Amino acid sequence: MTRLFEDSEIPLAPGAVVLREFASGEELLPLIEAIAVAAPFRHLVTPGGHTMSVAMTNCGRLGWTSDRKGYRYSPLDPETGLAWPAMPEAFTRLAREAAERAGFPGFAPEACLINRYAIGAKLTLHQDRDENNYDHPIVSVSLGVPAVFQFGGTKRTDPLKRVTLYHGDVVVWGGEARLAYHGIQPLKEATHPLTGACRLNLTFRKAG
């Protein structure tokens, strides 16, 4: 892969870093396609009754889901009643290596939430609080169309840093940054040779 950036790492906060071009989309995209055949992308409904603009699916022992009853992890896909597709070894390896690079060795994700952003889709500021243990980091992989990532502090009103994430970039946050507010601004119109007019995001978590 030809490197586009001189700086391979961009610190966001103590415990949080962007790893530029750390992932290979050529390896990951066929695996995402296979997962989506078994567990199709869907637009979840929030507890407040809003339909999310981002389409989602999961792989791994647990999958994140949402409906009017609340946010939670489940071993079964609520649409099919079947277990989520197994997490590919390439996913596990990438998450472990990215976490170690960021200073969090021994990361063993059991859930991978896969988000698909169409043009205009967004993810509002939020904390990842549905996991039972905050000792483990979050590893987030960007593929396809660029997106503006917002990263703040542990209060919603804390100042935000904004950084454009490109294909292959990985963000890792843990430690004192584990409960930082973060989100994605509305995706701007663009295309990528591997994903077309969309962005894919893999978010790895230790959920149980």
Secondary structure, 3 states (H helix, E strand, C coil): CCCCCCCCEEEEECCEEEECCCCCHHHHHHHHHHHHHHCCCECCECCCCCECCCEEEEEECCEEEEECCEEEEECECCCCCCECCCCCHHHHHHHHHHHHHCCCCCCCCCEEEEEEEECCCCEEEECCCCCCCCCCCEEEEEEECCEEEEECCCCCCCCCEEEEECCCCEEEECHHHCCCCEEECCCCCCCECCCECEEEEEEEECCC
